[in-house]
Amino acid sequence: MSIMKKPVLLVVSFGTSFADALEKNITAIEKALAEAFPEYEVRRAFTSGMILKKLRARDGIHIDSVSEAMERLVRDGVQQVVVQPTHVMNGGEYDKMVEIVRAYVDRFQSLKIGRALLSDDHDMEAMIETVFAADAAMVPPDTALVYMGHGTDHEANCCYARLQEKLRAEGHRNIFIGTVESTPTVEDVLRDVQQRSFHRVVLLPLMIVAGDHAAHDMAGDDENSWKRIFKRTGYDTVCVLRGLGERPAIRWMIMGHCAETMKA
């Protein structure tokens, strides 16, 4: 008589090569999901091939790619799978993950895919009410909060502009969103900040993990880092290296998406 395999919750992240950031963000999300859904075995996969290669070469650590994770599920005889991404938006990495996972739909009794963190207006409103509002309440009126998103050439990049629109509509005049690899650029954000009477700027990552981009492009000492750009312009500039995954509100949002997917 065959033993029914425990259903698996595959948590898919972009990944990071920063051990501390991995523990504080991705591992924290995975632990929260494991506690919320104890009937599932939680497994991990990364979508970034570059990070997977770096971890293998530098640390001798193997983490499954999405394809490897799906093949492992098939080999292990798992029949019920929920795939929950930790990606901020439904961009290229998310699309790539969905394409890979859907190719296995006939290999399982049940295969469901969850939504990215900011998939619709409701998600954005929830994030504004929790993360952004909480941050804004902790700084004085003369301080601008500037968030660095990753950015992408995918159409999902419009998520940043939509989020900024909603922030303005809800009265958050001291919160600004830019991206490191697309638009709005840091120059766009700087111009917006200069339109108001701010004396201090706090830089924070709008990414699940405060990894390479946060450490170097945002808070680094290179002439082109966001920190140096704002300092050169005369602002007292502070960097907060805290990924979204460290925030309980974000973990709750991901858990909520996961619960919706399981019920679907």
N, C-alpha and C positions, 0 to 999 in steps of 0.2 A: 504494500500500500504506500503510495507516494505521499510525502508530507508537503502540505501547502506552504509555499514560500511566503515570508512576510512581505507585504507591499513595500515599495521603495519610493522615497522622496529624494529625487536627484536635484541637488541645489547647484545651479550653474552660475558661475561668476566670471567676469572678465579675467580676474586673477591679479596677483601682485607678487613681486619678488622680495618685498620688505617683510621680514618675519614678524616684526612687532605689529605692523599694520594688518597683516593676515590674521593674527590672533584677535586683535581688537575689533575688527570689522567683519570679515568673512566668517571666521570661526564663531564669532558672537552671534551672527545671524543663524548659522547652522545649529548652534546650541539652542537658540530660542525656538527654532522650528521643531527640533527634536523634542523639546519639552512640551510644545503645544500639540504635537501629533505623535504621541508615544507608540501608536500602533504601526507607525512607519519606521523603516530603517533609513537613516539619512546618509546619503552619499554625496561626494563632491566631484565637480568637473569644472575646468576652466576653458574659456573660449580663445584666449590669447596664446597662439603658438609660440610667440617670442618669449613670453613669460615661462611657458612650460619648458622650452629648451634651456632657458637660463637657469631654472631651478635644477634641472637634471645635470647640466654642466658644472655649475658652481657648487651646488649643495648635495648632489646625488639624490635628490628628491624627485620621485615620480608622482605626478598628479594626472589623472585621466583627462584627455580631451573629451569632448562630447561624444565623438565616434567611439572612442575606447570605452567610455562609460556605458554606452548603449550595447556594445558588443559584450561587455562583462555581464550586463543584466540578462542578456539572452543566454549566455553560457551558464549562468547561475540558476536558470529556470524560473526567474521572477515573472509573474503574470500581471501584476498591477503596478503601474508606474505613474507618478506625478512628477513632472519636471517644473521646477520653480526657479526662474532667473532672478538674479539680484541686480541686473542691469538697470540703469536709471531710466532709459527710454527704449522704445521699440525701433532701434537703429540697426545698423549693419550687423553688429555682433549678435543682436537678438534674432534678426532674420536668418543669419547663418545657422544659429542654433536650431531654430524652428525647422529649417530645411533638412538638417541632419536627423533630427528626432522624428519627423514625420515619415521618413523613409522606413522606419521600424514599426509603423502602426499595425502591420499585420502579424508582428511577432509577439504581441501581448494581448491578453484578454481586455485590458484597459490601459490606455495611454493618454494622459492629459497634460497640457502645457499651460502654465500660468502666465500672467501678465507681467510686464516690466513695471518698475516702481511708479513712473509717471506716464500712465497710459491714456488718461482722459482728464477732463476738467475737474472731476470729483477728486482725483488723486492730487492734483495741484492745489486745490482748495484745502485738502487735509494737510498737506505739507506746509502751506502758508499758516494755517491755524496752530500748528504745533512747532515745527522747527524754526521757521522764519520769525514768527511772532515771539517765540521764546527768546531767540537771539536778540531781537530788536528791543525787548524789554530790559535787557541787561546792559545796554549802552546809552550814554547821554545823547541829547539831540544833535550835538555837533559832530557826531561820529557816523561815518558811512560804513555800512557792511557790504563788502564786495565779495561775491561768490564766484569761484572759478569752476566752470563746467568743462568737460572734455571738448565737446564740439565734434561735428562730423559733416561730411559732404552728403550724407543721407538726408532725405526730406524730413526726417524726424528732428532735425536740428531746429525746426520752427518751435519746438517745445520750449526753448529758452526764451524766445520772444513772447510766447503766450504766457509763460510764467511771470515774466516781467510786467506784462499788461495787467495781469490779475493782481499783482502786488500793488501796482499804482492804483487800480480801481478800489482796492481795499484800504488805501490810505498809507501804505508803507513807502514813504518818500525817501527813506535813507537806506533802502536795499537795492543793490545793483547786481546784475548777472551778466557775466561775460564768459567767453570760452577761450581755451588755449590753442585750439586747432581749427576754429571756424569763426562764425559771427554770432553775437557781437564780439569784437576784438577788445583787447585791453585798452587800445586807444579810444574805441567807442565809449567804453565805460568811463575812462578818465575824463573825456569831454563832458559826459553826463554829470559826473561828480563835481566838476568844476563849475557847473551851473548853479550850485547851491553853496551855502556857507558852512562847509565842513572843515574841521581842523585836523581830524584824526580819521584814519582808515583802518578797518580791520579786514584782513583777507582770510577767506575760508574756502576750502574745497567743496564744490558741489558734485562730489563723486563718492561712490560707496566706500572707497579706500583712499586714505591720504598717503599715496605712494610716491612714485617717481615724479609725476607732474606737480604734485603739491610741494614736495621737498625741493625740487629744482626750478621748475617754471614759475611757481608761485612764490616760494620762500627762499629761493637760492640767492647767492651773491653775484651771479652773473649780471652784466649790465642790462640784459633784456628781461630779467625776472620781474614779475609784477611788483614785488617788494621794492626793488631798486627804482622802477619807473615811478611809483607813487612817491617814494622818498625824494627823488630828484625834483619832483614837482612841488615839494614843500610840505607834504603831509606827514604827520607823525603816523608811522605805519607799523601795525602789529600783525603777525601771522599766527593763525590758529591751525595747527596740523591735526585736525580731527575729521576723520571720514564719516560719511553719513551712517555707515554701519555701526558706529559707536553709539548712535542715538537710539534710545528705546522707542521713540515715536516711529522711526523708520523701520525698526524691526517689527513693530506692531502692524505697520502698513503692509509689509511683505507677508506677514502671517495672515493678514486679512485676505490678500490676493490668493494665497495658497488655499485657504479655507473655501473661498468661492470656487476655485478650480476643482477641489475635491468633491464639492456638492453638485457640480455641473453634470 
